[in-house]
Amino acid sequence: MLELRAITAGYDRRAPVMRGVGLTVTGGEAVGLLGPSGCGKSTLARVAALLHRPDAGEVYLAGARVRGFRHRAPRAQRTAIGVVFQQPRLSADPRLTLRDLIAEPLRATGRSAEVTGRTAELAHTVGLGGDLLTRRPHEVSDGQLQRACLARALVLRPRLLICDEMTAMLDASTTAALVGVVEEYRAAEDAALLAVGHDRVLLERWCDRVTDFPAPEPAAG
């Protein structure tokens, strides 16, 4: 499903965050990427999500080499990946209600006819009820906003979900609820998961396998 080959990436070519890093996530597999804060694992997750162009190396998605990143990535590749970030307030437009936040990818891809039904379905799935959908980010808790961000990541039915420290700011009950939503989605859609974090216990319970960052380069063939 996802293969990263010899990735060198960072924000300054003279001092990359990582060199020659590789990672593979097969179809339907859940892989945990473990490492301390600041080690570069979130940068690798952004490369995997097609949000950051590496300085060197190759990214393959469903067997096809990725040749464009961010808005230059083909729509079929962009929409095959759903991403949930650690800090929901930095990844949510403060002007949008939670309903519009969830629906944002549908409108961006010309699927506005699906907004009402799909938004209601996912709001129920992630546990957003009552008048929460009419509120804006500053009017809800971190946990409620992260629920909306997870719903947004699932709204296009991605084949790969990337959770970058998704639960780092949440309490135990909300963490369990969101991990449960992810696992129900994966079971229903046979989707793959890359879960990035620093909590080994959580990742080992959640994932099929856990690899320490920097991940080793996959063997050829």
Stockholm file with secondary structure:
# STOCKHOLM 1.0

chainA/1-221         MLELRAITAGYDRRAPVMRGVGLTVTGGEAVGLLGPSGCGKSTLARVAALLHRPDAGEVYLAGARVRGFRHRAPRAQRTAIGVVFQQPRLSADPRLTLRDLIAEPLRATGRSAEVTGRTAELAHTVGLGGDLLTRRPHEVSDGQLQRACLARALVLRPRLLICDEMTAMLDASTTAALVGVVEEYRAAEDAALLAVGHDRVLLERWCDRVTDFPAPEPAAG
#=GR chainA/1-221 SS CEEEEEEEECSSTTSCSEEEEEEEECTTCEEEEECCTTSSHHHHHHHHTTSSCCSEEEEEETTEECCCCGGGSCHHHHTTEEEECSCHHHHSCTTSCHHHHHHHHHHHTTCGGGHHHHHHHHHHHHTCCTTGGGSCGGGSCHHHHHHHHHHHHHTTCCSEEEEESTTTTSCHHHHHHHHHHHHHHHHHHTCEEEEEESCHHHHHHHSSEEEESSCCCCCCC
#=GC SS_cons         CEEEEEEEECSSTTSCSEEEEEEEECTTCEEEEECCTTSSHHHHHHHHTTSSCCSEEEEEETTEECCCCGGGSCHHHHTTEEEECSCHHHHSCTTSCHHHHHHHHHHHTTCGGGHHHHHHHHHHHHTCCTTGGGSCGGGSCHHHHHHHHHHHHHTTCCSEEEEESTTTTSCHHHHHHHHHHHHHHHHHHTCEEEEEESCHHHHHHHSSEEEESSCCCCCCC
//
